[in-house]
Amino acid sequence: MKLMIFFIKIALVTIIFIGGFILVIDRVYFPGVVNQGISLKVPNLIGKDFSVAVKELEELEFQGIKSKTKVDYKYPENTVINQTPKSGSTCKPGRRIYLTISSGSKPVEVPNLKAISPLDAKYKIQKKKLILDSILYDYSSEYPEGVIMDQTIEEGSLVSVGDSISLVISLGPELDKYIVPNLKEMQLSKAINKINMSGFKVGTISKLYSEELLPNTVISQFPEPEKVTEKGSEIMLYIATIEEENIFIVPNLKDMELSKAVEETDSLIFIINTVSKVYNEELMPNTIISQFPEPETIAEQGTKIVVFISTDEESYKVEEEE
């Protein structure tokens, strides 16, 4: 009886040992043999959220390991900014892939941009990795013309990399009257900018035919350069064009009575826009003394003609003598 129990125990131990051996072979040895020749390409994880990257690696039987964090101005917080091995590398399943994670960018302190030139201000803005949004102009008795007088974000403020800031450039002290700038032979865009910076407004823009100047070059203006006039006055521009459609010859209005000149220009599709009076004892009142554009000029339909008419009013004589 005892001998039978002994053999039963031996049989049970043998069965357990064989079962355990088979399990090890099935779960450990065979998978190792099967996977021995398998290699997989490491995916590109740069720019992906860390949790997304780890999940993608697990699906490929890799292990995603956070190696370190690093300040980065390009990628937001918790984003993969580097990986080892690199994407495209061939590795066996189970390999650890080390990931460097962005901790985001540090706040940027806005510099003092007042009382310096626009060029220096732009350099400081770029150095702080900020963006110059727009430039405005205003009058100031404190800051001289041409320097920065104000900024939209105060000095010392903490902002994020890539935030925008606008500047205000001083036009100097505000005056009641200003000298009209010379805009002749300027390109239209530069002339408009010059008008705005000089305290004036852009008036009507008319086209005159010219083969000598590039299109959109200022041929003439009204008022003329160096004239002293009220702040905010409009400056009319006449710019070059080579287009021949809707082009007409400006009539000669000199020595013509104003009402007759208006009828003449209406029939030719021109417009008398500004009438300025000049004291003259020799001519009848409201007689045209001069005009712009000059007679025989080739201009587009609807061009506004500035005329100067005679008057015998004493007030104009006094102003002229002064």
C-alpha positions in Angstrom: 0.0 0.0 0.0 2.8 2.4 1.0 4.6 1.4 -2.2 1.6 2.3 -4.3 1.2 5.8 -2.6 4.9 6.4 -3.3 4.5 5.7 -7.0 1.4 7.9 -7.2 3.4 10.8 -5.7 6.2 10.2 -8.2 3.6 10.2 -11.0 2.0 13.5 -9.8 5.4 15.2 -9.5 6.4 14.0 -13.0 3.1 15.3 -14.4 3.5 18.7 -12.8 7.2 19.0 -14.0 6.3 18.1 -17.5 3.3 20.5 -17.5 5.5 23.3 -16.3 8.2 22.5 -18.8 5.6 22.6 -21.7 4.3 25.9 -20.4 7.7 27.5 -20.3 8.5 26.2 -23.8 5.1 27.6 -25.1 5.2 31.0 -23.4 9.0 31.8 -23.4 11.1 29.7 -25.7 8.8 29.5 -28.8 7.9 33.3 -28.9 11.7 34.1 -28.6 12.5 31.8 -31.5 9.6 33.1 -33.5 10.5 36.8 -32.9 14.2 36.3 -33.3 14.1 37.5 -36.9 11.4 40.2 -36.6 12.4 43.9 -36.8 10.1 46.9 -37.0 10.6 50.5 -38.0 10.4 53.2 -35.3 7.6 55.7 -36.2 8.1 59.4 -36.2 6.7 60.8 -32.9 8.0 64.4 -33.1 5.1 66.8 -32.5 2.8 64.2 -31.0 1.4 64.3 -27.4 3.3 62.1 -25.1 0.4 59.8 -24.2 -0.5 59.4 -27.9 3.2 58.6 -28.7 3.4 55.9 -26.0 0.1 54.3 -27.2 1.4 54.2 -30.7 4.7 52.5 -29.6 2.8 49.9 -27.5 0.8 48.9 -30.5 4.1 48.2 -32.3 5.4 46.3 -29.2 7.9 49.1 -28.3 8.2 50.8 -24.9 7.9 54.6 -24.7 10.1 56.1 -22.0 10.1 59.7 -21.0 13.9 60.5 -20.8 13.7 64.3 -20.0 11.8 67.5 -20.4 13.1 70.6 -22.1 11.9 74.2 -22.7 10.9 74.7 -26.3 9.4 77.7 -28.1 8.1 75.8 -31.0 6.1 72.9 -29.5 3.5 73.1 -26.7 3.8 71.5 -23.3 3.8 67.7 -23.1 4.7 67.3 -26.8 7.5 65.0 -28.1 10.4 67.1 -29.4 13.0 64.4 -29.8 13.3 60.6 -29.8 16.0 58.0 -29.6 16.3 55.9 -31.7 15.3 58.2 -34.6 12.3 57.6 -36.7 12.9 55.1 -39.5 15.4 53.1 -37.4 14.9 49.3 -37.4 14.5 47.8 -33.9 13.3 44.5 -32.4 10.0 44.4 -30.5 10.4 45.3 -26.8 13.0 48.0 -27.5 12.8 51.1 -25.4 12.2 54.3 -27.3 13.4 57.3 -25.2 11.4 60.5 -25.7 12.3 64.1 -24.9 9.2 66.1 -23.9 8.5 69.9 -24.3 7.8 71.8 -21.1 6.5 74.7 -23.2 8.0 78.1 -23.6 9.0 80.5 -20.8 7.1 83.8 -20.5 8.8 86.7 -22.3 9.2 90.1 -20.7 8.3 93.0 -22.9 11.2 95.4 -23.3 11.0 99.2 -23.1 10.6 100.5 -26.7 9.9 104.2 -26.0 12.2 107.0 -27.0 14.2 104.8 -29.5 14.1 104.6 -33.3 11.7 102.2 -35.1 14.7 100.2 -36.4 16.0 99.6 -32.8 12.5 98.8 -31.6 12.1 96.1 -34.4 15.4 94.6 -33.3 14.3 94.3 -29.7 11.0 92.8 -30.6 12.6 90.2 -32.8 15.2 89.4 -30.1 12.3 88.6 -27.7 10.6 86.4 -30.3 7.6 88.7 -30.5 5.8 89.9 -33.6 5.5 93.6 -34.7 1.8 94.0 -35.6 1.2 97.5 -36.8 2.7 101.0 -36.7 0.6 104.0 -35.8 1.5 107.8 -35.8 0.5 110.5 -33.4 1.6 114.0 -32.2 3.6 114.4 -29.1 5.2 117.4 -27.3 7.2 115.0 -25.2 8.8 112.8 -27.8 10.6 114.2 -30.9 9.5 113.3 -34.4 10.5 109.9 -35.6 10.9 108.0 -32.3 8.6 105.6 -30.5 6.3 107.4 -28.2 4.1 104.5 -27.1 3.6 100.7 -27.2 0.4 98.6 -26.9 1.9 96.3 -24.3 3.6 98.0 -21.3 7.3 97.4 -20.5 7.8 94.5 -18.1 4.6 92.7 -19.0 4.9 88.9 -19.3 3.6 87.5 -22.6 4.0 84.3 -24.6 6.4 83.9 -27.5 4.8 84.9 -30.8 2.5 87.5 -29.2 1.9 90.7 -31.2 2.8 94.3 -30.2 2.0 97.6 -32.0 4.0 100.8 -31.8 3.1 104.5 -32.0 5.7 106.8 -33.7 5.8 110.5 -32.8 5.1 113.1 -35.4 6.5 115.8 -33.1 4.4 118.7 -31.6 1.0 119.3 -33.1 0.8 122.5 -35.2 -2.2 124.4 -36.6 -0.6 124.7 -40.0 1.8 122.4 -41.9 4.1 122.6 -44.9 2.8 120.5 -47.8 5.4 117.8 -48.6 6.9 117.2 -52.1 5.3 114.0 -53.5 6.3 114.4 -57.1 7.9 111.3 -58.7 7.1 109.1 -55.7 5.3 105.8 -56.1 1.6 106.1 -55.0 2.0 103.9 -51.9 4.9 105.9 -50.6 3.2 109.2 -51.4 0.1 108.1 -49.4 2.2 107.1 -46.4 4.0 110.4 -46.6 0.7 112.3 -46.6 -0.5 110.5 -43.5 2.7 111.0 -41.7 2.7 114.7 -42.5 -0.7 115.4 -40.9 -2.7 115.6 -44.1 -5.3 113.5 -45.7 -5.3 111.8 -49.1 -7.7 113.6 -51.5 -8.8 112.5 -55.0 -6.4 110.5 -57.1 -6.6 111.1 -60.9 -4.6 109.6 -63.7 -2.7 111.4 -66.4 -1.3 109.7 -69.5 2.5 109.4 -69.5 4.9 107.3 -71.4 7.9 108.6 -69.5 7.0 107.7 -65.9 6.2 104.3 -64.4 2.5 103.7 -63.8 1.3 105.0 -60.4 4.1 107.5 -60.2 3.0 110.9 -58.9 3.2 113.5 -61.7 1.8 116.4 -59.7 -0.2 117.4 -56.6 -2.4 120.0 -55.2 -1.7 122.0 -53.1 1.9 122.4 -54.5 4.9 121.4 -52.4 6.1 123.8 -49.7 2.7 125.5 -49.4 1.6 126.2 -45.8 -1.9 125.0 -45.2 -4.3 123.9 -42.5 -3.8 120.6 -40.6 -5.8 117.7 -42.0 -6.2 119.3 -45.4 -6.6 117.0 -48.4 -3.8 116.6 -51.0 -5.0 115.7 -54.5 -2.7 113.5 -56.5 -2.2 113.0 -60.2 -0.5 109.8 -61.1 0.9 108.4 -64.3 -0.9 105.7 -66.4 -0.2 104.1 -69.8 -3.8 102.9 -70.2 -5.4 104.6 -73.2 -9.0 103.8 -72.4 -11.2 106.6 -71.2 -8.4 109.1 -71.8 -9.2 112.7 -72.9 -7.4 116.0 -73.6 -7.8 118.6 -70.8 -9.5 121.7 -72.3 -8.0 125.2 -72.0 -10.1 127.0 -69.4 -7.9 130.1 -69.0 -9.7 133.5 -69.4 -13.0 131.7 -69.3 -15.8 132.7 -66.9 -16.3 130.1 -64.2 -19.9 129.0 -65.0 -19.0 128.6 -68.7 -15.9 126.6 -67.7 -18.1 124.3 -65.6 -20.4 123.7 -68.7 -17.3 123.0 -70.8 -15.8 120.5 -68.4 -19.2 118.7 -67.9 -19.5 118.2 -71.6 -16.0 116.7 -71.7 -16.6 114.6 -68.6 -14.1 116.5 -66.4 -14.9 118.0 -63.0 -13.9 121.3 -61.5 -13.1 120.3 -58.0 -11.4 123.2 -56.2 -11.9 126.9 -56.8 -9.3 129.2 -55.3 -9.6 133.0 -55.5 -6.7 135.3 -56.5 -7.0 139.1 -56.2 -6.9 140.7 -59.7 -8.0 144.2 -60.8 -7.6 143.6 -64.5 -9.9 140.6 -65.0 -13.6 140.3 -64.4 -14.5 138.5 -61.2 -14.8 134.7 -61.5 -12.5 134.6 -64.6 -10.2 131.7 -64.6 -6.5 132.8 -64.2 -4.9 129.4 -64.2 -5.7 125.7 -64.0 -4.2 122.3 -63.2 -3.8 120.0 -65.0 -2.5 122.3 -67.7 -4.4 122.5 -71.1 -3.7 119.8 -73.6 -2.7 117.3 -70.8 -4.0 113.8 -71.5 -6.1 112.7 -68.5 -8.6 110.0 -67.6 -12.4 110.6 -67.6 -13.6 112.2 -64.4 -10.3 113.9 -63.6 -10.8 116.8 -61.2 -9.4 120.1 -62.5 -8.2 122.7 -60.0 -8.9 126.3 -61.1 -7.8 129.7 -59.8 -10.3 132.5 -60.4 -10.0 136.3 -60.2 -11.7 138.4 -57.5 -11.7 142.0 -56.6 -12.4 141.3 -52.9 -10.1 143.4 -50.7 -9.6 140.6 -48.2 -7.7 138.6 -50.8 -5.5 141.6 -51.6 -4.6 142.0 -47.9 -3.7 138.3 -47.6 -1.6 138.4 -50.7 0.3 141.5 -49.5 1.0 139.8 -46.1 
